[in-house]
Amino acid sequence: MRIRPIARDDLDGLQALAQQAGVGFTSLPDNREFLAGKIEAAASAFEERTPVDDRLYFFVLEDEVSGELAGCCAIEAKSGAKCRSTITGWALWPTPRFSWICTAPSIRCF
């Protein structure tokens, strides 16, 4: 397994994760247009085409042998200001379902 930035051609795999996550996981809905927007926002952030304060860094957990996506996480970033920084993620591995959400209000982000 490896963690890597999401790529534009990961839409099918990300949608499969969304379907497995179910309707209760609101940050990963089974909505192809929404997921494509997330992927494009992340690609723009990694390519530094998005202002620093608006960047979304989205990563996937990938099985290196099969190429199948096993999980994902995202960081919504801000720089040099008091902000609400959020890290969310969901994975099928190492347990069948493992999710985490960590929010930290009023922290100094760099």
Biopython code that builds the backbone (N, CA, C, O; Angstrom):
import numpy as np
from Bio.PDB.StructureBuilder import StructureBuilder

atoms = [
    (1, "MET", "N", (0.843, -1.185, 0.000)),
    (1, "MET", "CA", (0.000, 0.000, 0.000)),
    (1, "MET", "C", (0.883, 1.242, 0.000)),
    (1, "MET", "O", (1.959, 1.265, 0.597)),
    (2, "ARG", "N", (0.408, 2.251, -0.672)),
    (2, "ARG", "CA", (1.106, 3.537, -0.652)),
    (2, "ARG", "C", (0.081, 4.662, -0.655)),
    (2, "ARG", "O", (-1.035, 4.502, -1.149)),
    (3, "ILE", "N", (0.471, 5.786, -0.105)),
    (3, "ILE", "CA", (-0.355, 6.990, -0.146)),
    (3, "ILE", "C", (0.248, 7.905, -1.196)),
    (3, "ILE", "O", (1.457, 8.136, -1.221)),
    (4, "ARG", "N", (-0.631, 8.433, -2.079)),
    (4, "ARG", "CA", (-0.169, 9.316, -3.138)),
    (4, "ARG", "C", (-1.227, 10.376, -3.406)),
    (4, "ARG", "O", (-2.384, 10.200, -3.023)),
    (5, "PRO", "N", (-0.854, 11.471, -4.054)),
    (5, "PRO", "CA", (-1.861, 12.466, -4.439)),
    (5, "PRO", "C", (-2.875, 11.839, -5.407)),
    (5, "PRO", "O", (-2.523, 10.995, -6.231)),
    (6, "ILE", "N", (-4.114, 12.259, -5.294)),
    (6, "ILE", "CA", (-5.131, 11.775, -6.220)),
    (6, "ILE", "C", (-4.813, 12.289, -7.617)),
    (6, "ILE", "O", (-4.240, 13.368, -7.771)),
    (7, "ALA", "N", (-5.181, 11.525, -8.622)),
    (7, "ALA", "CA", (-4.941, 11.898, -10.015)),
    (7, "ALA", "C", (-6.275, 12.012, -10.747)),
    (7, "ALA", "O", (-7.283, 11.458, -10.310)),
    (8, "ARG", "N", (-6.269, 12.724, -11.847)),
    (8, "ARG", "CA", (-7.500, 12.927, -12.604)),
    (8, "ARG", "C", (-8.117, 11.609, -13.079)),
    (8, "ARG", "O", (-9.334, 11.532, -13.250)),
    (9, "ASP", "N", (-7.320, 10.592, -13.290)),
    (9, "ASP", "CA", (-7.878, 9.319, -13.765)),
    (9, "ASP", "C", (-8.322, 8.395, -12.624)),
    (9, "ASP", "O", (-8.573, 7.213, -12.859)),
    (10, "ASP", "N", (-8.422, 8.909, -11.407)),
    (10, "ASP", "CA", (-8.873, 8.129, -10.249)),
    (10, "ASP", "C", (-10.381, 8.222, -10.000)),
    (10, "ASP", "O", (-10.863, 7.711, -8.989)),
    (11, "LEU", "N", (-11.122, 8.850, -10.884)),
    (11, "LEU", "CA", (-12.549, 9.087, -10.628)),
    (11, "LEU", "C", (-13.321, 7.792, -10.394)),
    (11, "LEU", "O", (-14.109, 7.716, -9.451)),
    (12, "ASP", "N", (-13.116, 6.780, -11.222)),
    (12, "ASP", "CA", (-13.854, 5.521, -11.040)),
    (12, "ASP", "C", (-13.533, 4.881, -9.690)),
    (12, "ASP", "O", (-14.435, 4.422, -8.989)),
    (13, "GLY", "N", (-12.254, 4.849, -9.329)),
    (13, "GLY", "CA", (-11.860, 4.273, -8.047)),
    (13, "GLY", "C", (-12.397, 5.056, -6.863)),
    (13, "GLY", "O", (-12.808, 4.473, -5.860)),
    (14, "LEU", "N", (-12.392, 6.390, -6.980)),
    (14, "LEU", "CA", (-12.916, 7.222, -5.892)),
    (14, "LEU", "C", (-14.419, 7.023, -5.747)),
    (14, "LEU", "O", (-14.940, 6.978, -4.633)),
    (15, "GLN", "N", (-15.111, 6.905, -6.871)),
    (15, "GLN", "CA", (-16.553, 6.670, -6.790)),
    (15, "GLN", "C", (-16.847, 5.303, -6.170)),
    (15, "GLN", "O", (-17.822, 5.159, -5.433)),
    (16, "ALA", "N", (-16.022, 4.309, -6.456)),
    (16, "ALA", "CA", (-16.201, 2.990, -5.831)),
    (16, "ALA", "C", (-16.037, 3.105, -4.308)),
    (16, "ALA", "O", (-16.784, 2.478, -3.557)),
    (17, "LEU", "N", (-15.070, 3.899, -3.857)),
    (17, "LEU", "CA", (-14.914, 4.125, -2.412)),
    (17, "LEU", "C", (-16.146, 4.811, -1.836)),
    (17, "LEU", "O", (-16.621, 4.447, -0.761)),
    (18, "ALA", "N", (-16.659, 5.803, -2.556)),
    (18, "ALA", "CA", (-17.848, 6.531, -2.092)),
    (18, "ALA", "C", (-19.039, 5.585, -1.962)),
    (18, "ALA", "O", (-19.811, 5.692, -1.009)),
    (19, "GLN", "N", (-19.193, 4.672, -2.898)),
    (19, "GLN", "CA", (-20.299, 3.713, -2.834)),
    (19, "GLN", "C", (-20.146, 2.792, -1.633)),
    (19, "GLN", "O", (-21.138, 2.432, -1.000)),
    (20, "GLN", "N", (-18.921, 2.408, -1.313)),
    (20, "GLN", "CA", (-18.680, 1.536, -0.169)),
    (20, "GLN", "C", (-18.838, 2.285, 1.151)),
    (20, "GLN", "O", (-19.214, 1.691, 2.161)),
    (21, "ALA", "N", (-18.552, 3.586, 1.147)),
    (21, "ALA", "CA", (-18.658, 4.379, 2.378)),
    (21, "ALA", "C", (-20.106, 4.530, 2.804)),
    (21, "ALA", "O", (-20.389, 4.594, 4.001)),
    (22, "GLY", "N", (-21.015, 4.589, 1.869)),
    (22, "GLY", "CA", (-22.431, 4.719, 2.190)),
    (22, "GLY", "C", (-22.862, 6.164, 2.363)),
    (22, "GLY", "O", (-22.037, 7.077, 2.364)),
    (23, "VAL", "N", (-24.164, 6.357, 2.509)),
    (23, "VAL", "CA", (-24.740, 7.698, 2.536)),
    (23, "VAL", "C", (-24.398, 8.503, 3.781)),
    (23, "VAL", "O", (-24.505, 9.729, 3.752)),
    (24, "GLY", "N", (-23.998, 7.872, 4.857)),
    (24, "GLY", "CA", (-23.695, 8.584, 6.096)),
    (24, "GLY", "C", (-22.381, 9.344, 6.075)),
    (24, "GLY", "O", (-22.154, 10.202, 6.928)),
    (25, "PHE", "N", (-21.520, 9.049, 5.129)),
    (25, "PHE", "CA", (-20.214, 9.713, 5.051)),
    (25, "PHE", "C", (-20.354, 10.893, 4.108)),
    (25, "PHE", "O", (-20.109, 10.775, 2.907)),
    (26, "THR", "N", (-20.752, 12.038, 4.662)),
    (26, "THR", "CA", (-21.161, 13.180, 3.843)),
    (26, "THR", "C", (-20.044, 13.856, 3.074)),
    (26, "THR", "O", (-20.321, 14.548, 2.095)),
    (27, "SER", "N", (-18.785, 13.685, 3.477)),
    (27, "SER", "CA", (-17.696, 14.326, 2.741)),
    (27, "SER", "C", (-17.242, 13.475, 1.549)),
    (27, "SER", "O", (-16.359, 13.888, 0.797)),
    (28, "LEU", "N", (-17.839, 12.292, 1.373)),
    (28, "LEU", "CA", (-17.505, 11.426, 0.247)),
    (28, "LEU", "C", (-18.798, 10.842, -0.333)),
    (28, "LEU", "O", (-19.039, 9.639, -0.243)),
    (29, "PRO", "N", (-19.632, 11.716, -0.935)),
    (29, "PRO", "CA", (-20.907, 11.227, -1.471)),
    (29, "PRO", "C", (-20.716, 10.480, -2.793)),
    (29, "PRO", "O", (-19.745, 10.713, -3.512)),
    (30, "ASP", "N", (-21.636, 9.598, -3.099)),
    (30, "ASP", "CA", (-21.621, 8.886, -4.380)),
    (30, "ASP", "C", (-22.251, 9.801, -5.435)),
    (30, "ASP", "O", (-23.370, 9.578, -5.897)),
    (31, "ASN", "N", (-21.493, 10.834, -5.796)),
    (31, "ASN", "CA", (-21.954, 11.837, -6.761)),
    (31, "ASN", "C", (-20.771, 12.124, -7.680)),
    (31, "ASN", "O", (-19.826, 12.812, -7.295)),
    (32, "ARG", "N", (-20.831, 11.600, -8.875)),
    (32, "ARG", "CA", (-19.695, 11.658, -9.801)),
    (32, "ARG", "C", (-19.244, 13.084, -10.089)),
    (32, "ARG", "O", (-18.044, 13.353, -10.124)),
    (33, "GLU", "N", (-20.178, 13.992, -10.293)),
    (33, "GLU", "CA", (-19.833, 15.385, -10.580)),
    (33, "GLU", "C", (-19.114, 16.028, -9.383)),
    (33, "GLU", "O", (-18.122, 16.735, -9.560)),
    (34, "PHE", "N", (-19.612, 15.784, -8.186)),
    (34, "PHE", "CA", (-18.993, 16.310, -6.967)),
    (34, "PHE", "C", (-17.570, 15.760, -6.811)),
    (34, "PHE", "O", (-16.637, 16.510, -6.527)),
    (35, "LEU", "N", (-17.414, 14.446, -6.998)),
    (35, "LEU", "CA", (-16.105, 13.815, -6.852)),
    (35, "LEU", "C", (-15.122, 14.315, -7.908)),
    (35, "LEU", "O", (-13.945, 14.527, -7.616)),
    (36, "ALA", "N", (-15.604, 14.502, -9.130)),
    (36, "ALA", "CA", (-14.738, 15.050, -10.192)),
    (36, "ALA", "C", (-14.272, 16.450, -9.825)),
    (36, "ALA", "O", (-13.130, 16.817, -10.105)),
    (37, "GLY", "N", (-15.146, 17.237, -9.199)),
    (37, "GLY", "CA", (-14.775, 18.580, -8.740)),
    (37, "GLY", "C", (-13.701, 18.524, -7.658)),
    (37, "GLY", "O", (-12.773, 19.333, -7.660)),
    (38, "LYS", "N", (-13.824, 17.575, -6.739)),
    (38, "LYS", "CA", (-12.803, 17.403, -5.698)),
    (38, "LYS", "C", (-11.448, 17.048, -6.314)),
    (38, "LYS", "O", (-10.412, 17.586, -5.923)),
    (39, "ILE", "N", (-11.477, 16.140, -7.276)),
    (39, "ILE", "CA", (-10.238, 15.725, -7.934)),
    (39, "ILE", "C", (-9.609, 16.909, -8.662)),
    (39, "ILE", "O", (-8.400, 17.122, -8.575)),
    (40, "GLU", "N", (-10.419, 17.669, -9.371)),
    (40, "GLU", "CA", (-9.880, 18.818, -10.108)),
    (40, "GLU", "C", (-9.341, 19.880, -9.149)),
    (40, "GLU", "O", (-8.308, 20.491, -9.421)),
    (41, "ALA", "N", (-10.031, 20.103, -8.037)),
    (41, "ALA", "CA", (-9.545, 21.070, -7.037)),
    (41, "ALA", "C", (-8.197, 20.628, -6.477)),
    (41, "ALA", "O", (-7.303, 21.452, -6.283)),
    (42, "ALA", "N", (-8.048, 19.336, -6.218)),
    (42, "ALA", "CA", (-6.780, 18.819, -5.704)),
    (42, "ALA", "C", (-5.676, 18.934, -6.745)),
    (42, "ALA", "O", (-4.556, 19.332, -6.424)),
    (43, "ALA", "N", (-5.986, 18.590, -7.986)),
    (43, "ALA", "CA", (-4.977, 18.695, -9.052)),
    (43, "ALA", "C", (-4.507, 20.137, -9.187)),
    (43, "ALA", "O", (-3.315, 20.397, -9.351)),
    (44, "SER", "N", (-5.437, 21.060, -9.120)),
    (44, "SER", "CA", (-5.102, 22.482, -9.205)),
    (44, "SER", "C", (-4.226, 22.916, -8.032)),
    (44, "SER", "O", (-3.304, 23.713, -8.201)),
    (45, "ALA", "N", (-4.517, 22.389, -6.847)),
    (45, "ALA", "CA", (-3.706, 22.713, -5.660)),
    (45, "ALA", "C", (-2.290, 22.165, -5.798)),
    (45, "ALA", "O", (-1.316, 22.875, -5.544)),
    (46, "PHE", "N", (-2.179, 20.904, -6.199)),
    (46, "PHE", "CA", (-0.850, 20.298, -6.347)),
    (46, "PHE", "C", (-0.037, 20.967, -7.455)),
    (46, "PHE", "O", (1.191, 21.022, -7.386)),
    (47, "GLU", "N", (-0.728, 21.474, -8.473)),
    (47, "GLU", "CA", (-0.053, 22.183, -9.571)),
    (47, "GLU", "C", (0.184, 23.656, -9.239)),
    (47, "GLU", "O", (0.695, 24.409, -10.068)),
    (48, "GLU", "N", (-0.192, 24.064, -8.019)),
    (48, "GLU", "CA", (-0.031, 25.436, -7.513)),
    (48, "GLU", "C", (-0.755, 26.462, -8.375)),
    (48, "GLU", "O", (-0.282, 27.586, -8.546)),
    (49, "ARG", "N", (-1.921, 26.066, -8.924)),
    (49, "ARG", "CA", (-2.749, 26.985, -9.705)),
    (49, "ARG", "C", (-3.861, 27.599, -8.854)),
    (49, "ARG", "O", (-4.587, 28.477, -9.320)),
    (50, "THR", "N", (-3.995, 27.144, -7.619)),
    (50, "THR", "CA", (-5.005, 27.634, -6.695)),
    (50, "THR", "C", (-4.329, 28.495, -5.644)),
    (50, "THR", "O", (-3.238, 28.153, -5.188)),
    (51, "PRO", "N", (-4.954, 29.621, -5.240)),
    (51, "PRO", "CA", (-4.359, 30.416, -4.162)),
    (51, "PRO", "C", (-4.125, 29.543, -2.920)),
    (51, "PRO", "O", (-4.908, 28.641, -2.623)),
    (52, "VAL", "N", (-3.052, 29.826, -2.218)),
    (52, "VAL", "CA", (-2.652, 29.009, -1.059)),
    (52, "VAL", "C", (-3.804, 28.823, -0.073)),
    (52, "VAL", "O", (-4.000, 27.721, 0.440)),
    (53, "ASP", "N", (-4.559, 29.867, 0.196)),
    (53, "ASP", "CA", (-5.639, 29.785, 1.187)),
    (53, "ASP", "C", (-6.839, 28.966, 0.725)),
    (53, "ASP", "O", (-7.738, 28.696, 1.521)),
    (54, "ASP", "N", (-6.873, 28.573, -0.527)),
    (54, "ASP", "CA", (-8.014, 27.823, -1.065)),
    (54, "ASP", "C", (-7.654, 26.400, -1.477)),
    (54, "ASP", "O", (-8.460, 25.728, -2.120)),
    (55, "ARG", "N", (-6.481, 25.937, -1.127)),
    (55, "ARG", "CA", (-6.017, 24.641, -1.619)),
    (55, "ARG", "C", (-6.623, 23.463, -0.861)),
    (55, "ARG", "O", (-6.750, 23.478, 0.363)),
    (56, "LEU", "N", (-6.990, 22.445, -1.632)),
    (56, "LEU", "CA", (-7.461, 21.172, -1.109)),
    (56, "LEU", "C", (-6.465, 20.113, -1.567)),
    (56, "LEU", "O", (-6.296, 19.888, -2.765)),
    (57, "TYR", "N", (-5.809, 19.468, -0.614)),
    (57, "TYR", "CA", (-4.861, 18.405, -0.928)),
    (57, "TYR", "C", (-5.560, 17.073, -0.652)),
    (57, "TYR", "O", (-5.892, 16.765, 0.493)),
    (58, "PHE", "N", (-5.776, 16.297, -1.695)),
    (58, "PHE", "CA", (-6.539, 15.047, -1.611)),
    (58, "PHE", "C", (-5.591, 13.894, -1.946)),
    (58, "PHE", "O", (-4.898, 13.926, -2.964)),
    (59, "PHE", "N", (-5.567, 12.891, -1.095)),
    (59, "PHE", "CA", (-4.664, 11.750, -1.255)),
    (59, "PHE", "C", (-5.465, 10.454, -1.289)),
    (59, "PHE", "O", (-6.578, 10.384, -0.766)),
    (60, "VAL", "N", (-4.891, 9.438, -1.905)),
    (60, "VAL", "CA", (-5.519, 8.123, -1.916)),
    (60, "VAL", "C", (-4.546, 7.086, -1.378)),
    (60, "VAL", "O", (-3.328, 7.225, -1.494)),
    (61, "LEU", "N", (-5.112, 6.048, -0.790)),
    (61, "LEU", "CA", (-4.361, 4.873, -0.369)),
    (61, "LEU", "C", (-4.542, 3.853, -1.482)),
    (61, "LEU", "O", (-5.663, 3.432, -1.768)),
    (62, "GLU", "N", (-3.439, 3.454, -2.109)),
    (62, "GLU", "CA", (-3.507, 2.600, -3.286)),
    (62, "GLU", "C", (-2.780, 1.283, -3.050)),
    (62, "GLU", "O", (-1.678, 1.261, -2.502)),
    (63, "ASP", "N", (-3.404, 0.192, -3.467)),
    (63, "ASP", "CA", (-2.746, -1.106, -3.474)),
    (63, "ASP", "C", (-1.781, -1.079, -4.656)),
    (63, "ASP", "O", (-2.205, -1.004, -5.809)),
    (64, "GLU", "N", (-0.490, -1.140, -4.367)),
    (64, "GLU", "CA", (0.521, -1.034, -5.421)),
    (64, "GLU", "C", (0.490, -2.199, -6.400)),
    (64, "GLU", "O", (0.914, -2.048, -7.546)),
    (65, "VAL", "N", (0.001, -3.350, -5.975)),
    (65, "VAL", "CA", (-0.029, -4.517, -6.856)),
    (65, "VAL", "C", (-1.213, -4.430, -7.824)),
    (65, "VAL", "O", (-1.045, -4.566, -9.036)),
    (66, "SER", "N", (-2.411, -4.201, -7.276)),
    (66, "SER", "CA", (-3.618, -4.198, -8.110)),
    (66, "SER", "C", (-3.952, -2.824, -8.686)),
    (66, "SER", "O", (-4.669, -2.726, -9.682)),
    (67, "GLY", "N", (-3.436, -1.760, -8.062)),
    (67, "GLY", "CA", (-3.792, -0.407, -8.481)),
    (67, "GLY", "C", (-5.128, 0.055, -7.923)),
    (67, "GLY", "O", (-5.556, 1.178, -8.192)),
    (68, "GLU", "N", (-5.791, -0.800, -7.147)),
    (68, "GLU", "CA", (-7.095, -0.476, -6.589)),
    (68, "GLU", "C", (-6.950, 0.524, -5.446)),
    (68, "GLU", "O", (-6.014, 0.444, -4.650)),
    (69, "LEU", "N", (-7.891, 1.470, -5.377)),
    (69, "LEU", "CA", (-7.890, 2.425, -4.277)),
    (69, "LEU", "C", (-8.520, 1.780, -3.055)),
    (69, "LEU", "O", (-9.567, 1.139, -3.149)),
    (70, "ALA", "N", (-7.870, 1.953, -1.900)),
    (70, "ALA", "CA", (-8.341, 1.348, -0.663)),
    (70, "ALA", "C", (-8.761, 2.394, 0.360)),
    (70, "ALA", "O", (-9.321, 2.042, 1.398)),
    (71, "GLY", "N", (-8.506, 3.672, 0.093)),
    (71, "GLY", "CA", (-8.887, 4.718, 1.032)),
    (71, "GLY", "C", (-8.523, 6.080, 0.491)),
    (71, "GLY", "O", (-7.912, 6.202, -0.571)),
    (72, "CYS", "N", (-8.903, 7.100, 1.232)),
    (72, "CYS", "CA", (-8.602, 8.466, 0.809)),
    (72, "CYS", "C", (-8.576, 9.384, 2.028)),
    (72, "CYS", "O", (-9.130, 9.063, 3.080)),
    (73, "CYS", "N", (-7.926, 10.524, 1.864)),
    (73, "CYS", "CA", (-7.939, 11.553, 2.897)),
    (73, "CYS", "C", (-7.707, 12.897, 2.215)),
    (73, "CYS", "O", (-7.207, 12.960, 1.092)),
    (74, "ALA", "N", (-8.074, 13.954, 2.901)),
    (74, "ALA", "CA", (-7.926, 15.292, 2.331)),
    (74, "ALA", "C", (-7.514, 16.271, 3.415)),
    (74, "ALA", "O", (-7.861, 16.109, 4.585)),
    (75, "ILE", "N", (-6.773, 17.284, 3.011)),
    (75, "ILE", "CA", (-6.387, 18.378, 3.892)),
    (75, "ILE", "C", (-6.813, 19.668, 3.216)),
    (75, "ILE", "O", (-6.389, 19.965, 2.099)),
    (76, "GLU", "N", (-7.652, 20.430, 3.895)),
    (76, "GLU", "CA", (-8.015, 21.757, 3.414)),
    (76, "GLU", "C", (-7.079, 22.734, 4.112)),
    (76, "GLU", "O", (-7.071, 22.826, 5.340)),
    (77, "ALA", "N", (-6.297, 23.458, 3.335)),
    (77, "ALA", "CA", (-5.199, 24.247, 3.894)),
    (77, "ALA", "C", (-5.475, 25.741, 3.887)),
    (77, "ALA", "O", (-6.219, 26.256, 3.053)),
    (78, "LYS", "N", (-4.857, 26.411, 4.831)),
    (78, "LYS", "CA", (-4.774, 27.870, 4.876)),
    (78, "LYS", "C", (-3.365, 28.207, 5.305)),
    (78, "LYS", "O", (-2.684, 27.383, 5.915)),
    (79, "SER", "N", (-2.927, 29.400, 4.995)),
    (79, "SER", "CA", (-1.548, 29.757, 5.296)),
    (79, "SER", "C", (-1.470, 31.098, 6.001)),
    (79, "SER", "O", (-2.075, 32.078, 5.565)),
    (80, "GLY", "N", (-0.721, 31.135, 7.094)),
    (80, "GLY", "CA", (-0.410, 32.389, 7.760)),
    (80, "GLY", "C", (-1.572, 33.108, 8.406)),
    (80, "GLY", "O", (-1.532, 34.331, 8.540)),
    (81, "ALA", "N", (-2.599, 32.396, 8.809)),
    (81, "ALA", "CA", (-3.753, 33.046, 9.434)),
    (81, "ALA", "C", (-4.360, 32.092, 10.455)),
    (81, "ALA", "O", (-4.140, 30.881, 10.404)),
    (82, "LYS", "N", (-5.120, 32.655, 11.373)),
    (82, "LYS", "CA", (-5.883, 31.780, 12.250)),
    (82, "LYS", "C", (-6.962, 31.158, 11.386)),
    (82, "LYS", "O", (-7.669, 31.853, 10.657)),
    (83, "CYS", "N", (-7.081, 29.864, 11.473)),
    (83, "CYS", "CA", (-7.995, 29.195, 10.553)),
    (83, "CYS", "C", (-8.549, 27.932, 11.190)),
    (83, "CYS", "O", (-8.111, 27.502, 12.257)),
    (84, "ARG", "N", (-9.495, 27.370, 10.524)),
    (84, "ARG", "CA", (-10.017, 26.062, 10.906)),
    (84, "ARG", "C", (-9.423, 25.072, 9.918)),
    (84, "ARG", "O", (-9.801, 25.051, 8.747)),
    (85, "SER", "N", (-8.506, 24.262, 10.384)),
    (85, "SER", "CA", (-7.850, 23.276, 9.537)),
    (85, "SER", "C", (-8.554, 21.944, 9.723)),
    (85, "SER", "O", (-8.821, 21.533, 10.852)),
    (86, "THR", "N", (-8.855, 21.273, 8.632)),
    (86, "THR", "CA", (-9.592, 20.021, 8.706)),
    (86, "THR", "C", (-8.858, 18.931, 7.941)),
    (86, "THR", "O", (-8.410, 19.142, 6.814)),
    (87, "ILE", "N", (-8.740, 17.775, 8.559)),
    (87, "ILE", "CA", (-8.201, 16.597, 7.899)),
    (87, "ILE", "C", (-9.277, 15.520, 7.999)),
    (87, "ILE", "O", (-9.730, 15.194, 9.096)),
    (88, "THR", "N", (-9.680, 14.974, 6.874)),
    (88, "THR", "CA", (-10.668, 13.905, 6.887)),
    (88, "THR", "C", (-10.144, 12.737, 6.079)),
    (88, "THR", "O", (-9.322, 12.907, 5.178)),
    (89, "GLY", "N", (-10.623, 11.555, 6.408)),
    (89, "GLY", "CA", (-10.187, 10.402, 5.633)),
    (89, "GLY", "C", (-11.068, 9.201, 5.847)),
    (89, "GLY", "O", (-11.835, 9.130, 6.807)),
    (90, "TRP", "N", (-10.947, 8.255, 4.936)),
    (90, "TRP", "CA", (-11.706, 7.021, 5.006)),
    (90, "TRP", "C", (-10.898, 5.932, 4.333)),
    (90, "TRP", "O", (-10.301, 6.167, 3.283)),
    (91, "ALA", "N", (-10.865, 4.755, 4.911)),
    (91, "ALA", "CA", (-10.072, 3.673, 4.329)),
    (91, "ALA", "C", (-10.747, 2.327, 4.515)),
    (91, "ALA", "O", (-11.450, 2.102, 5.500)),
    (92, "LEU", "N", (-10.527, 1.441, 3.565)),
    (92, "LEU", "CA", (-10.962, 0.051, 3.680)),
    (92, "LEU", "C", (-9.897, -0.798, 4.337)),
    (92, "LEU", "O", (-10.179, -1.906, 4.795)),
    (93, "TRP", "N", (-8.675, -0.292, 4.389)),
    (93, "TRP", "CA", (-7.552, -1.073, 4.875)),
    (93, "TRP", "C", (-6.915, -0.340, 6.027)),
    (93, "TRP", "O", (-6.790, 0.879, 5.910)),
    (94, "PRO", "N", (-6.505, -0.920, 7.102)),
    (94, "PRO", "CA", (-6.351, -2.350, 7.341)),
    (94, "PRO", "C", (-7.603, -3.024, 7.869)),
    (94, "PRO", "O", (-7.650, -4.252, 7.940)),
    (95, "THR", "N", (-8.618, -2.261, 8.242)),
    (95, "THR", "CA", (-9.860, -2.862, 8.711)),
    (95, "THR", "C", (-10.918, -2.649, 7.640)),
    (95, "THR", "O", (-10.740, -1.793, 6.775)),
    (96, "PRO", "N", (-12.015, -3.401, 7.670)),
    (96, "PRO", "CA", (-13.033, -3.239, 6.642)),
    (96, "PRO", "C", (-13.553, -1.813, 6.522)),
    (96, "PRO", "O", (-13.822, -1.343, 5.416)),
    (97, "ARG", "N", (-13.696, -1.128, 7.638)),
    (97, "ARG", "CA", (-14.119, 0.272, 7.597)),
    (97, "ARG", "C", (-13.433, 1.025, 8.715)),
    (97, "ARG", "O", (-13.560, 0.672, 9.887)),
    (98, "PHE", "N", (-12.724, 2.039, 8.357)),
    (98, "PHE", "CA", (-12.052, 2.884, 9.342)),
    (98, "PHE", "C", (-12.183, 4.309, 8.857)),
    (98, "PHE", "O", (-11.817, 4.614, 7.722)),
    (99, "SER", "N", (-12.695, 5.180, 9.693)),
    (99, "SER", "CA", (-12.821, 6.572, 9.270)),
    (99, "SER", "C", (-12.307, 7.480, 10.377)),
    (99, "SER", "O", (-12.327, 7.122, 11.554)),
    (100, "TRP", "N", (-11.855, 8.643, 9.986)),
    (100, "TRP", "CA", (-11.391, 9.614, 10.956)),
    (100, "TRP", "C", (-11.683, 11.011, 10.450)),
    (100, "TRP", "O", (-11.634, 11.292, 9.252)),
    (101, "ILE", "N", (-11.985, 11.867, 11.390)),
    (101, "ILE", "CA", (-12.133, 13.285, 11.091)),
    (101, "ILE", "C", (-11.467, 14.033, 12.239)),
    (101, "ILE", "O", (-11.750, 13.764, 13.406)),
    (102, "CYS", "N", (-10.603, 14.948, 11.917)),
    (102, "CYS", "CA", (-9.890, 15.717, 12.925)),
    (102, "CYS", "C", (-10.023, 17.194, 12.568)),
    (102, "CYS", "O", (-9.562, 17.621, 11.509)),
    (103, "THR", "N", (-10.646, 17.968, 13.440)),
    (103, "THR", "CA", (-10.732, 19.402, 13.196)),
    (103, "THR", "C", (-10.071, 20.132, 14.336)),
    (103, "THR", "O", (-10.134, 19.693, 15.484)),
    (104, "ALA", "N", (-9.441, 21.235, 14.030)),
    (104, "ALA", "CA", (-8.737, 22.013, 15.045)),
    (104, "ALA", "C", (-9.081, 23.485, 14.835)),
    (104, "ALA", "O", (-8.429, 24.156, 14.035)),
    (105, "PRO", "N", (-10.094, 24.002, 15.538)),
    (105, "PRO", "CA", (-10.435, 25.416, 15.380)),
    (105, "PRO", "C", (-9.407, 26.332, 16.008)),
    (105, "PRO", "O", (-8.771, 25.980, 17.002)),
    (106, "SER", "N", (-9.247, 27.491, 15.433)),
    (106, "SER", "CA", (-8.383, 28.542, 15.975)),
    (106, "SER", "C", (-6.945, 28.105, 16.187)),
    (106, "SER", "O", (-6.370, 28.357, 17.246)),
    (107, "ILE", "N", (-6.367, 27.465, 15.211)),
    (107, "ILE", "CA", (-4.952, 27.143, 15.297)),
    (107, "ILE", "C", (-4.200, 27.993, 14.295)),
    (107, "ILE", "O", (-4.781, 28.510, 13.340)),
    (108, "ARG", "N", (-2.932, 28.132, 14.514)),
    (108, "ARG", "CA", (-2.083, 28.875, 13.585)),
    (108, "ARG", "C", (-1.630, 27.911, 12.507)),
    (108, "ARG", "O", (-0.974, 26.914, 12.809)),
    (109, "CYS", "N", (-1.964, 28.184, 11.263)),
    (109, "CYS", "CA", (-1.616, 27.296, 10.156)),
    (109, "CYS", "C", (-0.461, 27.886, 9.377)),
    (109, "CYS", "O", (-0.417, 29.095, 9.149)),
    (110, "PHE", "N", (0.471, 27.048, 8.969)),
    (110, "PHE", "CA", (1.622, 27.492, 8.190)),
    (110, "PHE", "C", (1.718, 26.705, 6.912)),
    (110, "PHE", "O", (2.628, 26.932, 6.114)),
]
sb = StructureBuilder()
sb.init_structure("model")
sb.init_model(0)
sb.init_chain("A")
sb.init_seg("    ")
for serial, (resi, resn, name, xyz) in enumerate(atoms, 1):
    if name == "N":
        sb.init_residue(resn, " ", resi, " ")
    sb.init_atom(name, np.array(xyz, "f"), 0.0, 1.0, " ", f" {name:<3s}", serial, name[0])
structure = sb.get_structure()
